[in-house]
Every structure is written in C-alpha cells, then in structure tokens.
Amino acid sequence: MKYSYSSIKSKQDAYKKVCSVITEDYISQFKIKSEITYDESNFAIKANGKGFTLEIEFNDVECMVNLELSFLLRALKSKILNKVETELVKV
C-alpha cells in the first residue's frame, strides 16, 4: 500500500516521525511481541513478530507499507492496517 505525505515534505522527516510512532510498545497493543529494526541509511522500518512482518519504506513523496500475516492473524489485518494508516495519514 502507498501513502502520500500530507504535511511533511521530505522522506527524512517522514521517517523520523513514523519512527517515533511505530515502536515495540505501539505494536504490543495488538498483543504481539515484536522486534523492530530502523534502517536510517535506507529510510526503512521493519517489524517482525510471531506470525507477522511489517515493512515501511520511505521515498521522496510517499511511503510503501507491506504487511504479511500468518493465517491466525489474517482476521486482524484490516484492523492493523487501519491503525497504521491512521498514524501514517498524520505524516
């Protein structure tokens, strides 16, 4: 999924803003333990946990979001994406 930036003008600023939101505490609200990797050189965030992978890559005008879920978590996909989208729209 693609999300265009609404108020931020650079991928660096968008990356920093989203890094402050997408944290292990944020993901824990879905009752899933996770490990997050922040790749500042490539402006990317990758979160892994039991049964899921979330990748966010930032470019000049938008960010790309990829969410892969195990069979057991697929029922939560729309809820998780809506929550992530709510945060990304603020960027």
Biotite code that builds the C-alpha atoms (Angstrom):
import biotite.structure as struc

atoms = struc.array([
    struc.Atom([0.000, 0.000, 0.000], chain_id="A", res_id=1, res_name="MET", atom_name="CA", element="C"),
    struc.Atom([1.155, 3.517, -0.744], chain_id="A", res_id=2, res_name="LYS", atom_name="CA", element="C"),
    struc.Atom([0.615, 6.548, 1.451], chain_id="A", res_id=3, res_name="TYR", atom_name="CA", element="C"),
    struc.Atom([1.454, 10.032, 0.213], chain_id="A", res_id=4, res_name="SER", atom_name="CA", element="C"),
    struc.Atom([2.783, 12.562, 2.682], chain_id="A", res_id=5, res_name="TYR", atom_name="CA", element="C"),
    struc.Atom([0.255, 15.249, 3.555], chain_id="A", res_id=6, res_name="SER", atom_name="CA", element="C"),
    struc.Atom([2.175, 17.713, 5.696], chain_id="A", res_id=7, res_name="SER", atom_name="CA", element="C"),
    struc.Atom([5.797, 16.580, 5.653], chain_id="A", res_id=8, res_name="ILE", atom_name="CA", element="C"),
    struc.Atom([7.929, 17.484, 2.667], chain_id="A", res_id=9, res_name="LYS", atom_name="CA", element="C"),
    struc.Atom([10.828, 15.008, 2.837], chain_id="A", res_id=10, res_name="SER", atom_name="CA", element="C"),
    struc.Atom([11.357, 11.310, 3.357], chain_id="A", res_id=11, res_name="LYS", atom_name="CA", element="C"),
    struc.Atom([13.811, 12.080, 6.168], chain_id="A", res_id=12, res_name="GLN", atom_name="CA", element="C"),
    struc.Atom([11.170, 13.964, 8.150], chain_id="A", res_id=13, res_name="ASP", atom_name="CA", element="C"),
    struc.Atom([8.518, 11.330, 7.437], chain_id="A", res_id=14, res_name="ALA", atom_name="CA", element="C"),
    struc.Atom([10.878, 8.553, 8.513], chain_id="A", res_id=15, res_name="TYR", atom_name="CA", element="C"),
    struc.Atom([11.691, 10.315, 11.796], chain_id="A", res_id=16, res_name="LYS", atom_name="CA", element="C"),
    struc.Atom([8.029, 10.984, 12.524], chain_id="A", res_id=17, res_name="LYS", atom_name="CA", element="C"),
    struc.Atom([6.969, 7.388, 11.857], chain_id="A", res_id=18, res_name="VAL", atom_name="CA", element="C"),
    struc.Atom([9.914, 6.023, 13.870], chain_id="A", res_id=19, res_name="CYS", atom_name="CA", element="C"),
    struc.Atom([8.557, 7.902, 16.865], chain_id="A", res_id=20, res_name="SER", atom_name="CA", element="C"),
    struc.Atom([5.170, 6.203, 16.408], chain_id="A", res_id=21, res_name="VAL", atom_name="CA", element="C"),
    struc.Atom([5.978, 2.659, 15.241], chain_id="A", res_id=22, res_name="ILE", atom_name="CA", element="C"),
    struc.Atom([7.597, 1.255, 18.364], chain_id="A", res_id=23, res_name="THR", atom_name="CA", element="C"),
    struc.Atom([7.522, -2.062, 20.187], chain_id="A", res_id=24, res_name="GLU", atom_name="CA", element="C"),
    struc.Atom([5.075, -0.510, 22.661], chain_id="A", res_id=25, res_name="ASP", atom_name="CA", element="C"),
    struc.Atom([2.821, 0.556, 19.782], chain_id="A", res_id=26, res_name="TYR", atom_name="CA", element="C"),
    struc.Atom([2.799, -2.953, 18.286], chain_id="A", res_id=27, res_name="ILE", atom_name="CA", element="C"),
    struc.Atom([2.244, -4.547, 21.697], chain_id="A", res_id=28, res_name="SER", atom_name="CA", element="C"),
    struc.Atom([-1.277, -3.064, 21.740], chain_id="A", res_id=29, res_name="GLN", atom_name="CA", element="C"),
    struc.Atom([-2.134, -5.831, 19.255], chain_id="A", res_id=30, res_name="PHE", atom_name="CA", element="C"),
    struc.Atom([-0.974, -8.377, 21.875], chain_id="A", res_id=31, res_name="LYS", atom_name="CA", element="C"),
    struc.Atom([2.025, -9.347, 19.722], chain_id="A", res_id=32, res_name="ILE", atom_name="CA", element="C"),
    struc.Atom([5.660, -9.280, 20.773], chain_id="A", res_id=33, res_name="LYS", atom_name="CA", element="C"),
    struc.Atom([7.893, -7.722, 18.152], chain_id="A", res_id=34, res_name="SER", atom_name="CA", element="C"),
    struc.Atom([11.387, -6.711, 17.222], chain_id="A", res_id=35, res_name="GLU", atom_name="CA", element="C"),
    struc.Atom([11.808, -3.536, 15.204], chain_id="A", res_id=36, res_name="ILE", atom_name="CA", element="C"),
    struc.Atom([14.746, -2.592, 13.006], chain_id="A", res_id=37, res_name="THR", atom_name="CA", element="C"),
    struc.Atom([15.206, 1.033, 11.989], chain_id="A", res_id=38, res_name="TYR", atom_name="CA", element="C"),
    struc.Atom([17.381, 1.418, 8.873], chain_id="A", res_id=39, res_name="ASP", atom_name="CA", element="C"),
    struc.Atom([18.237, 5.103, 8.809], chain_id="A", res_id=40, res_name="GLU", atom_name="CA", element="C"),
    struc.Atom([20.523, 4.837, 5.771], chain_id="A", res_id=41, res_name="SER", atom_name="CA", element="C"),
    struc.Atom([17.722, 3.409, 3.598], chain_id="A", res_id=42, res_name="ASN", atom_name="CA", element="C"),
    struc.Atom([14.814, 5.136, 5.368], chain_id="A", res_id=43, res_name="PHE", atom_name="CA", element="C"),
    struc.Atom([13.073, 1.855, 6.194], chain_id="A", res_id=44, res_name="ALA", atom_name="CA", element="C"),
    struc.Atom([11.415, 0.271, 9.198], chain_id="A", res_id=45, res_name="ILE", atom_name="CA", element="C"),
    struc.Atom([10.955, -3.459, 9.605], chain_id="A", res_id=46, res_name="LYS", atom_name="CA", element="C"),
    struc.Atom([8.995, -5.063, 12.424], chain_id="A", res_id=47, res_name="ALA", atom_name="CA", element="C"),
    struc.Atom([8.966, -8.809, 12.962], chain_id="A", res_id=48, res_name="ASN", atom_name="CA", element="C"),
    struc.Atom([6.982, -10.819, 15.429], chain_id="A", res_id=49, res_name="GLY", atom_name="CA", element="C"),
    struc.Atom([5.370, -14.172, 15.816], chain_id="A", res_id=50, res_name="LYS", atom_name="CA", element="C"),
    struc.Atom([3.249, -14.505, 12.699], chain_id="A", res_id=51, res_name="GLY", atom_name="CA", element="C"),
    struc.Atom([3.813, -11.119, 11.112], chain_id="A", res_id=52, res_name="PHE", atom_name="CA", element="C"),
    struc.Atom([6.211, -8.865, 9.238], chain_id="A", res_id=53, res_name="THR", atom_name="CA", element="C"),
    struc.Atom([5.625, -5.144, 8.732], chain_id="A", res_id=54, res_name="LEU", atom_name="CA", element="C"),
    struc.Atom([7.867, -3.216, 6.336], chain_id="A", res_id=55, res_name="GLU", atom_name="CA", element="C"),
    struc.Atom([7.681, 0.524, 5.701], chain_id="A", res_id=56, res_name="ILE", atom_name="CA", element="C"),
    struc.Atom([9.934, 2.103, 3.079], chain_id="A", res_id=57, res_name="GLU", atom_name="CA", element="C"),
    struc.Atom([10.098, 5.835, 2.556], chain_id="A", res_id=58, res_name="PHE", atom_name="CA", element="C"),
    struc.Atom([10.784, 7.652, -0.702], chain_id="A", res_id=59, res_name="ASN", atom_name="CA", element="C"),
    struc.Atom([10.510, 11.284, -1.715], chain_id="A", res_id=60, res_name="ASP", atom_name="CA", element="C"),
    struc.Atom([6.720, 11.682, -1.869], chain_id="A", res_id=61, res_name="VAL", atom_name="CA", element="C"),
    struc.Atom([5.240, 8.585, -0.258], chain_id="A", res_id=62, res_name="GLU", atom_name="CA", element="C"),
    struc.Atom([5.879, 5.530, 1.854], chain_id="A", res_id=63, res_name="CYS", atom_name="CA", element="C"),
    struc.Atom([5.222, 1.931, 0.922], chain_id="A", res_id=64, res_name="MET", atom_name="CA", element="C"),
    struc.Atom([3.708, -0.371, 3.540], chain_id="A", res_id=65, res_name="VAL", atom_name="CA", element="C"),
    struc.Atom([3.827, -4.148, 3.320], chain_id="A", res_id=66, res_name="ASN", atom_name="CA", element="C"),
    struc.Atom([2.157, -6.286, 5.985], chain_id="A", res_id=67, res_name="LEU", atom_name="CA", element="C"),
    struc.Atom([2.419, -10.063, 5.927], chain_id="A", res_id=68, res_name="GLU", atom_name="CA", element="C"),
    struc.Atom([0.417, -12.054, 8.461], chain_id="A", res_id=69, res_name="LEU", atom_name="CA", element="C"),
    struc.Atom([0.187, -15.700, 9.398], chain_id="A", res_id=70, res_name="SER", atom_name="CA", element="C"),
    struc.Atom([-3.102, -17.483, 8.871], chain_id="A", res_id=71, res_name="PHE", atom_name="CA", element="C"),
    struc.Atom([-4.115, -16.975, 12.505], chain_id="A", res_id=72, res_name="LEU", atom_name="CA", element="C"),
    struc.Atom([-3.557, -13.211, 12.368], chain_id="A", res_id=73, res_name="LEU", atom_name="CA", element="C"),
    struc.Atom([-5.216, -12.550, 8.991], chain_id="A", res_id=74, res_name="ARG", atom_name="CA", element="C"),
    struc.Atom([-8.516, -11.790, 10.700], chain_id="A", res_id=75, res_name="ALA", atom_name="CA", element="C"),
    struc.Atom([-6.799, -8.754, 12.271], chain_id="A", res_id=76, res_name="LEU", atom_name="CA", element="C"),
    struc.Atom([-5.265, -7.459, 9.023], chain_id="A", res_id=77, res_name="LYS", atom_name="CA", element="C"),
    struc.Atom([-7.819, -4.720, 8.345], chain_id="A", res_id=78, res_name="SER", atom_name="CA", element="C"),
    struc.Atom([-7.722, -3.563, 11.980], chain_id="A", res_id=79, res_name="LYS", atom_name="CA", element="C"),
    struc.Atom([-3.914, -3.408, 11.991], chain_id="A", res_id=80, res_name="ILE", atom_name="CA", element="C"),
    struc.Atom([-3.716, -1.661, 8.614], chain_id="A", res_id=81, res_name="LEU", atom_name="CA", element="C"),
    struc.Atom([-6.375, 0.860, 9.657], chain_id="A", res_id=82, res_name="ASN", atom_name="CA", element="C"),
    struc.Atom([-4.405, 1.681, 12.799], chain_id="A", res_id=83, res_name="LYS", atom_name="CA", element="C"),
    struc.Atom([-1.131, 2.027, 10.868], chain_id="A", res_id=84, res_name="VAL", atom_name="CA", element="C"),
    struc.Atom([-2.875, 4.091, 8.183], chain_id="A", res_id=85, res_name="GLU", atom_name="CA", element="C"),
    struc.Atom([-4.320, 6.427, 10.840], chain_id="A", res_id=86, res_name="THR", atom_name="CA", element="C"),
    struc.Atom([-0.793, 7.146, 12.048], chain_id="A", res_id=87, res_name="GLU", atom_name="CA", element="C"),
    struc.Atom([0.650, 7.497, 8.543], chain_id="A", res_id=88, res_name="LEU", atom_name="CA", element="C"),
    struc.Atom([-2.048, 9.913, 7.420], chain_id="A", res_id=89, res_name="VAL", atom_name="CA", element="C"),
    struc.Atom([-0.865, 12.260, 10.167], chain_id="A", res_id=90, res_name="LYS", atom_name="CA", element="C"),
    struc.Atom([2.502, 12.411, 8.391], chain_id="A", res_id=91, res_name="VAL", atom_name="CA", element="C"),
])
